[in-house]
Amino acid sequence: MSSLIQSLDLGKGSKRVVVKDSIDIAGYPTRAGSAALADAPAAERHAEIVERTLAAGYRIVAKANLHELAFGMTGLNAWTGTPENPRFPALIPGGSSSGSAAAVAAGLAEIGIGTDTGGSIRVPAACCGVYGLKPTFGRLGRRGVMPAHSSLDCVGPLSADLDELIAFMAAVDTDFVVGNGAAMPRLSGLAVAADAAILGAVEACLEDAGLAGETRTLPLMDEAYEAAMALIRRETYVACAAWLDSGRLGSDVERRLRAAAETTDAELREAEAVRRAFTAGVDRLLETYEVLALPTLPHFPLTRVAAEEGRQDLSVSSLVRPFNLSGHPALSLPLSPSRGRPVSLQLVGRRGDDAGVCRAARYLVGARPAEAIQTTGETHAQPGR
């Protein structure tokens, strides 16, 4: 299946965790799914999130695969192998935290730890039909995570079970308190461009929960996407340029890195101006509402065949990447599939109110009618709570 690239046995808890191989685990090399790092030395110290995970009583059972250098959205990896999407095997697993999403979807672990710079937790979570949380920027420490510097990247969990995800966050962050119950959130839908079937599924979910009717627009979504792209290009180039002439990079990553070298300082200044304006716009909207709801993906994922033939699809992150720019917490919540294809709802909350996003998700899951939750055991079945 290639979702896991190295078996481990660290910690003594019963809850299993897999860790994306861009995150340091002491005594093991961090190769980030790249042959360019095949000879990397063993990490000398656990990353902060690994220390917290072990201290909280979880057991780390493996390093998880990823899109090479965490720089891609398909999840394909020619060097380490591409994780199979357990619930939608004809489709890509999504990137870059493909192995973490596939592992929890397959039941190999209760928690997958991933990173999200431009949707890299939420996109694979949506592709594989599981839950994925991008916390508020800076909430979970990034020490020991590649790249060492990022103004966008967040460490966060994925799980096939929402309550498992919530319990993990509470265990590694004592300030994260969801509480009991699931109160109805003050929620607004966001008007965005997406496939009609996906928009219909999101609207139906909100209607079932008694939350339909409030829909607002969020200016600068497109500009925020482009700004986040400019920043990730420059920051990834700075982090990874040393490997460009190694002859060991996959063709897609090498091509994107070389293009990233052309990112100008003027583009970065414009991106930072957009960041300030977009963040202020999100904050203003969240003064009235606790949570914003929109699809995770604007369209259905690529087939694995199409991706292996060389098709790229960065636009799959168009609805998630803007919230990396702004730093707000965002959670991807799986809905019932549409004709065997995954559909997910994204919830965005106030900066610092990651628990509020999870409470809203718990309310929506609890309000979902029984017939909307598939329990047939098919590979595309909807995960339960």
N, C-alpha and C positions, 0 to 999 in steps of 0.2 A: 504493500500500500504506500510505502515511502513517506508516510506522514511523520514517522519518527526516524531519526538518524543515529541515535545512540542511546542504548538502555542504561539507566542509572538506578541507584537505590539509595537515596539520601533522605534521612528523616524516618520517623517511626509511626506516622499517622496512618489512618485507614483511607483518607481522602487522597487520591492520586492527582498529581500535577505534572504537566509537560511544559517545558520552557523553550521558547523560541531561541534558536541558535544565533541570535545577535545579542544575547544576554549572558554575561559571564557566570560560569559556575566553577569555583575553585578546583584546580586539578585537571581541568579539561579545556582543550582549545576552543575558542569561539571562532568559527569559520564562516558564519553568515551565509552558508550555502554556496560558497564560492571556491573554486579551485585556486584562485589567487591567494587564498588563505589556507591552503592545504597544509603548509608547514608552520602555521601559527603556533607559538608556544602555549602551554597550558596557562589558563588564567591563575593569578596568584591569590585572588580574593573573590568571594561571591559578590555579585551585584547586590545592590540594596534590596531589590524586590525578592531576590533569592533568600537573603538573610531573613527578611520578614516572613516569607512563606514557611521556612523551616521553623522559625521561632513560634509561629502560629500553630504548629503541630501537623502540617501537611507533609506528604511524602512525594518527593520529586522522582519520577520514574523514567523520564527520558528527556532528551533534547529533541525539539520539534523542528521539522523542515521549514523552509521558507522560500519565497522568491529571492533569487540571488541578490545579496547585499541589501535586502529589504527594499528593492528599487523596481517595483513592478506590481501590476494589479491582477495578473492572470494566475499567479501561483506556480507557474511552470518552472521547472529547474532541470536542465539537461545534465548537470553534474551529479546531484544527489538524488535525482528522480523526482517526479511530480506526484504529490499526494493525490490519491483517488478521492473524489467527492463521494462520501459514503451514501448520502441520501439522494443525490442526483448525479449518478456516475457518468452520464453523457456530457456533463458540464464541467467547466473549470472549477477548481476549489476556491479561487479568488486569492488575491495577494495583498500584502506580502506575507501575512501570518497564516499561510495556507495549511501548514502542518498542525498548528495549534487548533484551528477550526476543524480540520478533518479528524483529528484525534478525539476531540470531545464528541463530535457527531457519531463516531464509530464506537463510542463507549469505552475507549482506551484510558480515559482519565475523566475525573469530575471537573477539572479546571485546566484550561490551557492559558498560559501567559503569553501575550503577544505585545506588539508595539504598533502604534497608529500615528503615522506622520501625515497621511493624506487619505485616510480611510482604511488603513491596513489591518485593523481589527474588525471594523464594521462590514467591510466588503466581503471578506471570507466568511464572516458569521452569516451574512445574508445568503451567500452562495451555497453554504452548507446547511442552512436551516437551523442555526443555533443562535444563542444570545451572545452579544459582544458589547462591551462597555469601553468607550474612550473616556477616561476621567477628565475632569478639569485639568488644564495644562499645569504641570508642576505638582499635582496632588500626590502622586506616587513618584518617589525619587528615581532619577535616571542614572545614578552612578553605576558604572559597570555595563552600560548599554551602548551599543553602536548605533549611530555615530555618537561620539562623546559630546558634541555640541549640536543642538537643534532648537530652533524657536517654535517648532511645530509638534514634535514627537511626544507621545504619551505612552506609558506602560499601562496595560490593562488586562482584564480577564475575559475569557470566553467560556461558555458552558452550555450544555444541552438542557440545563435546568436553571430557571431564574433564581430560585431560592438558594441553590448552590453558589451562584455568582454573587448574590447579596451576602451570603455568609462569608465567602472568601474576602470580599472587600472589607467587611466589618472586622475580620481577623487580622488583616494586614494594615488597617488604618483605623485606629481607635476613635478618630473623629467622625467616622462614617457610621451613622446611626439611622436606620430606616424605621425601626419601631415595629410594633405589631399592627395588623390590619392593613387596609389599603384604601385610604380615603380618596374620594373623587377629586382629581386635580382640576385646577383652573387651566384649561387647555385651549389652544387655538391650532387649527390646521394651517399649514402654509400652502399657498397656491404656487405650485411649481410645474415645470414641464416634465412629464413622464408618460410612459406607456399607459394607454387607457385601462388595460386590465389591472395594472398595478395601482393606479389611482382609484379604481373601483373597489379593489380589495381593502385599501387603506380607509376609504370612506365608509365601507360596510363595517369595518372593525370599530370605528369611532361611533357609528350609529348604534351598533349593538351595545356599546358601553354607555349610550346616552350622552355622548360628547360631540356629536355632529352639529353643524350649524355655524360655528365660529371659524372663519377662514380669513387670514390676513396675508398680505404680501410682505416680503422682506427685500427691500432694495439692495442692490449691489451683489446679489448671489453670484451672478456670472463673473463679475469683476473680482469677487473674493476667490472664486475658483482659480482664475488666472493668476492672481497675486500669490496664492498658496503654491501654485505650480512654479512660479519664478523663484520663490524662496527655497523650495525643496531642491530645485535644480542646482542653485548655487551652493546650498549647504551640503548636498550629497557630493557634488563635484569636489569641494574642498576636502571632504572626508575621504574620498575614494580615488582621487586623481592619481595617486601614487601607483595604483595597480593597472592603469590604462595600458601601459606598454608591456605588461607581463605576458601577454599572449594567452592568459588563462581565463579571461572573462567570457561569459556567454555573449553571443552576438547581440541580443536585444539590450542587455545592460551596457555593453561597450558603446553601442550606437547612441543610447540615451545619455551616457556620461560625456561623450564627445560633443553632443549637441548642447549639453548643460554648460560646457565651457564658454559658450557664446552668450550666456546671460550677462547683461550689462548692469553697471552700477545704477544707471538711470531706471532700469526696470525694477531694481530692488527698492529704490527710493519711492517709486510709484506704488509698489506692492505694500510698503509700510504705510503709505498714506491711505491706501484702501483698507488695510488692516484696522487702522484707527477708526475710520468712518463706518466700516461694516460692524465692528465690535460694538460701537456706540449704538448702531441701529438695532442689533440683537438685544442689547441691554434695555433699550427703550421699550421694545415689544414685551420683554420679560418683566417689566414693571407692572404690566396689566395681567399677564398670564404667568403661571408657574412653569408650564411646559409647552413646547411647540412640537407639532406632529407633522411628519412628511414621510414619503417613502425613503428607504435606505438607498435603493438602486433606482435609477431612472428608467431602466429597461432590463430585460432578462439577461443573465450572464451568457457569455460566449460558450459555444460547444468546445469541448476539449480538442476535437479534431480541427476546428477552425483556428484555435490558438496555436496548436502544434504546426499548422501550416503557415504561421507567421503573422496572423492577425493580432493587432493590438487594440486595446479599448480603454484608454485612460478616462474617457468620458463616463465610464461606469461609476467614477468617484465624484461626479459633478454635484451631488446633493450631500455628500459627506465632507468633502475637503474644505468647504468654507468654514466649518466649525473647528477645524484644526487651526485655521488662521485666527479665529476669534478666541479660541481656548475654552469654549463652553463644553460642559459634559454632554455626551450623546451616547445613546444606547440603541442597538439594533435588536428588534424583537420579531421573531419569525411568525408569519401568518400562515394560513392554509395555502398550499401550493395551487398554482393556476395551470391546469393541463400538464402536470408533472414538472412544473418549473417553480423555483423558489420565489416567494414574495416576503418582504420584510418591511416593518414600520420602524422609522427612526424617531426617537424622542430626544429633544434638546432642552436642557434646563439652564437655570441661572448658574453663573460661575460660582463654584464652591458647593452648589446644591446637588451633588451627585446622588445623594440619598433620595432627594425629591424625584429625580428622574426614575430611580428604581421603584419608588412607591407608585408612581404613575404606571409603570410597566406592570407591577403586581396587580393594580386595579384593573387594567385592561385584560390581563390574563384571567383574572377572576370573573370578569364580566362577560367573557367570551362564551357564547352558547356552546353546549356540549357537541353539537353536530359540526362545529367549526374546527374541532380538534380531532385529527385523524389518529386512530390507535390501531390501525390494521396491521402494523408491523412491516408495511412495504418500505422500500428503500427511500421513498420520498415522503414518508409519514411526518406529520407535524409533531415536534417534540412536546412532551407534557411539561408540566411545571416541575 
